[in-house]
Structures are given as C-alpha cells and as structure tokens.
Amino acid sequence: MTVEPSSRPLPATVDAAAAIEVAGLVKLYKTTRAVDGISFCVPRGSITGLLGGNGAGKTTTIAMIMGLVLPTEGRIRVLGHAMPEQRAAVLGRINFESPYVDMPSRLTVRQNLSVFGRLYDVPDLRGRIAELAADLDLAEFLDRPSGKLSAGQKTRVALAKALINRPELLLLDEPTASLDPDTADWIRGHLETYRKARGASILLASHNMLEVERLCDRVVIMKRGLIEDDDTPAAILARYNRATLEEVFLDVARGRDREEGSLL
C-alpha cells in the first residue's frame, strides 16, 4: 500500500541540539493512520509534554521513538542516532516508565531492580539500588514482593527502574496516574531534581494538565495522529486565549477555533 507524502516539510538538516528529532513520521495499521506525518523536536535538557486524548497517537509515537514499533514512513533520531537502525548505540542511554506496565509480581523490589540493572550493565549495581532506595524512599519495602505494593509504592519502584541506568533521555507515560496529590507532587519534584542534576531530557505523555504546566518547557498537542500545536505553554495559552492547558485540551478535543473559541 502506498503512503501519501506528509504535508509537513522534513527538516533540511539534523538538529544536533535535539534529544529527539521526529520528521514526517507515519504509522499505518491497514487503513488506519495512527500517526499521520508528524514532525517535532525535544531539545536536550528539556521536558516536553506530549498531549492528546485516547487514540491521538501518543503511545504509538513513543513506541516508535523507542524502536519497539517500526514506522511506515519518516525518520527518527534519538541522541543523535537513527532509530531503529542504530538503537544499540541508544538503548543503554534511555529508559521508560509507565504505571500501566507491571513488574513481575512475585519478585521482590530488590530482585526486580537487580534484573533491570543487569540488563543495563549498571556498574556497582548494589550501590545504585541503595542510592535509589534512599532517594525514592524504598528501603522499607525493598524485600517485599512487587505484587504486594500500594499504587504509590509501585510508582516509586517504576521510577527507580526507569532511573537505574542514569538515563540521558527519559520517556514517561502518565507517570502519576491514579496517585494521591501528595505522592504525585513528590514524584514531579523528583523528576525536576533529576533533570536539573543530570541535564537529562524528558518526553512526558500525560492527561494531567497541571502536571504539564508545572514541568514542561514545551508542549506538543496531538489529535487523530496529527500535531495540532507545538509551542511553549505560555504561547499556547495566549494563542487559544485560555487561562489553563486543561481549557486548551478541551478546545482541541471538541474542535473549537483557537482564536475565537467557537466550535468548528
């Protein structure tokens, strides 16, 4: 099946300052365009939000960036390397976290972190686990089976797994979903601290607009596989004449004109 060329131009040159560069990316499932010719960059050292309702194409986009799903068309560069062709040079420098991906429930937290640490060939793994246990307050349940943890504890362990290799690039899918406000705020604070301390880049997919407003330097809004907007939170709020990103999110989801707020 022939895929029509994207209407969005591909960048003429590679952006060396980008942690992620996506150009003309398409993913076609039979006749459904899950991702339809998108282009965007995640600058190094930034936190970029990837917003959109269910079916917008966020998860498929992240999967292609990680090299888990092959694109139908377009190109992806991660930390300066083409994906998935050069993923061996990249995978040890990135990591992923989602509360929807469970670790083996019968293994203890320590055992799970040990497995992932060995996969990433983490030096002084015992010391790294002890460091994460102190930073993320895991000590009291390190030797408890992962299946016996509360939602908040599971999220902290998932974040520890994502940070085990001290990644330069972190991809997060709803990192604070189903958490109480205090635990969610604590997780956000730790992400901010890690980004500043390590100069890391973060791509954050979230439905929590307050979280995005607090953390993100830039926001990419997707709808039906396309990019509806891509700018700083302040610029997007001004363009839609809205006070919060939640109002913008609803405008995009319901097809309102961004300048006048009228339904299209």
C-alpha positions, 0 to 999 in steps of 0.5 A: 500500500502506498503512503501519501507524502506528509504535508509537513516539510522534513527538516533540511538538516539534523538538529544536533541540539535535539534529544529527539528529532521526529520528521514526517513520521507515519504509522499505518495499521491497514487503513488506519493512520495512527500517526499521520506525518508528524514532525517535532523536536525535544531539545536536550535538557528539556521536558516536553509534554506530549498531549492528546486524548485516547487514540491521538497517537501518543503511545504509538509515537513513543513506541516508535521513538523507542524502536519497539514499533517500526514506522511506515514512513519518516525518520527518527533520531534519538541522541543523535542516532537513527532509530531503529537502525542504530538503537544499540548505540541508544538503548543503554542511554534511555529508559521508560516508565509507565504505571500501566506496565507491571513488574513481575509480581512475585519478585521482590523490589530488590530482585526486580531492580537487580534484573533491570540493572543487569540488563543495563550493565549498571556498574556497582549495581548494589550501590545504585539500588541503595542510592535509589532506595534512599532517594525514592524512599524504598528501603522499607519495602525493598524485600517485599514482593512487587505484587504486594505494593500500594499504587504509590509504592509501585510508582516509586519502584517504576521510577527507580527502574526507569532511573537505574541506568542514569538515563540521558533521555527519559520517556514517561507515560502518565507517570502519576496516574491514579496517585494521591496529590501528595505522592504525585507532587513528590514524584514531579519534584523528583523528576525536576531534581533529576533533570536539573542534576543530570541535564537529562531530557524528558518526553512526558505523555500525560492527561494531567494538565497541571502536571504539564504546566508545572514541568514542561518547557514545551508542549506538543498537542496531538489529535487523530495522529496529527500535531495540532500545536507545538509551542511553549505553554505560555504561547499556547495559552495566549494563542487559544486565549485560555487561562489553563492547558486543561481549557486548551485540551478541551478546545482541541478535543471538541474542535473549537477555533483557537482564536475565537473559541467557537466550535468548528 
